[in-house]
Amino acid sequence: MYNTAFRILQQSDKAEDVVQESFIKAFEMLDSYRAESTFGSWLKRIVVNESLMLLRKEKVSVSLDTIPYEAIDDNPQEIWNFQQEEVQILLKCLGNLPEKQRVILNLSLIEGYDNEEICEILNITDQNCRTMLSRAKKLLRETIIQMKHDRK
């Protein structure tokens, strides 16, 4: 839960506060949990919503440039065979995406949720989820291509 809040807010103290508030809110709303989705998805939806509300409240622009990354894998040649510059371009482009697209890509690509879980977390339809993911991936791809072109 903390990682999700941190990826949205990009500040450790705010992420901790949001997670704490989310657990309190979940406890207070426990009687409204209907078991239509997993408890984890329900709680994740609360964390995402609380994080987004804080962003809107503070009107903060989140930049992923400043996030140090570390690829942890037993065989770095397999998955994380990127040059540092390419990773920085990707992080910068992700950080520049509109809030909704950044969040849905985070849930899908980084957190590893499937479409059904994303629909539950964000309270959107399956078609809306697919459309948003497709548009977010397209925009990310275009942004990366443009940034690489600008660097040449």
N, C-alpha and C positions, 0 to 999 in steps of 0.2 A: 504494500500500500504506500509505504514511504517513497519507494522508487517511482511510482506513478506520479505522486504529488510533486516530487523533486523534478521529474522530467518536464512537468508542465510549468512549475513555478521557478525553477532554476535557482532556488535559494533554500539552503538547508533548514534554517530556522523557520521559514514560512511553511516549508513542507512538513516539518514536525508539528507545527501548530495546526495545520489543516488535517493531518492524520489524527491528531488528538481530538479535534473538534468533530471529525467524521465518526470516530468511535463513540463519542458522546451522543451524537445525533442518531447513530445506528441503535444505540442502547435505548434511547428515548423513543425511537420509532419501531422498536422490535415487534410490537404487536401488529404493525402494518406490513411486515414481511409475509408474503403469501406463498412462498416456496415455488413460485412459477419459474424462477431461475435459481441458480445456485446461490448460496449465501455469499460466497466470494464475489460473484458478479454484482450482487445487490450492494455489497459494501464498496466494491470498486466504483460503482456508479455514484455513490455518495461522495467518495474521495475525488473523483473527476469533477463532479458538480461543484463541490466546495472549492476546489482549486480554481475552476473557471470563474466562479463568483468572486473570489479574491482578486483574480486578474482583472476582471471587469471593474471591480470596486476601485482598484488602484490604477487602472488603465496602464498596466505595465507591458512593455514590449520585451518579450523574452528572446534572448540571443543565445544560441548554442555555441557561439565562437569560444566563449570563455570556459566551456566545460572540458576538463581534461578527460581524455579517453584512455582506456587500457583494454586491449583485447586479451581476454583470458580464455585460453584453449589449449588442450593437450598437444594439438598439432596446428601451430599457427599457419602453416602453409595451406591448409585446407580452406578454412572459412575466412580468416582475417588476412588475406594476402593483398592488402591494400598498401599503397605508399601513404606516408603521413599526409602529404599534400592533398591526396584524393579524399582522405577521411575529413580533413579540415574543410574542404569544399563541400562535402556532403553535409557536415554539421552546420556550416554557415547557411546553406540552402534550406535545410530543414528549419532552422531558426527564423528564416525570412518568410516561411509560409504563413498564410492566414491561420488564425487560432484553431478553427474547426478542422482544417486539413492537417495541421501539425498534430493535433490530438488524435485524430483517427489513424494517422500513419504511425504514431507512437504506439497506440494500442495494438495495431496489426503487426507492424514490422519489428518493433522493439520488445513489446510485452508478449507478443505471440498469441494474442486472442484471435479466435476465428470470427467470422461475420456474425454468427448468431450471438456470441458473447458480447461483441461490440454493440450490436443492436440493443441488447439488454442494458449494457452499461450506459450508453448514450440516449437510450429511450427513443430510438429511431426505427423506421421500417427496414426490412432487408433490402428493398430496392434503393432506398435512400442511402443505406450503408454502402452498397456496391457502387452507386453513382459517386458518392463522396470519395471513396477509396480510389476509384478510377481517375477522377479529376485531380485528386491530391498527388497520385503517382505521376500523372501526366505533367502537372505543374512542376513537381520536383525534378523530373527528367529534363524538362525545358530549361529550368533554372540552372541546373548543373551544366547542361550543354552551353548555355549562354555565358556562364561564369568561366568555363574553360576556354571558350572562344575569346572572351575579353582579356584573358591572361596571356594570350599568344601575341 
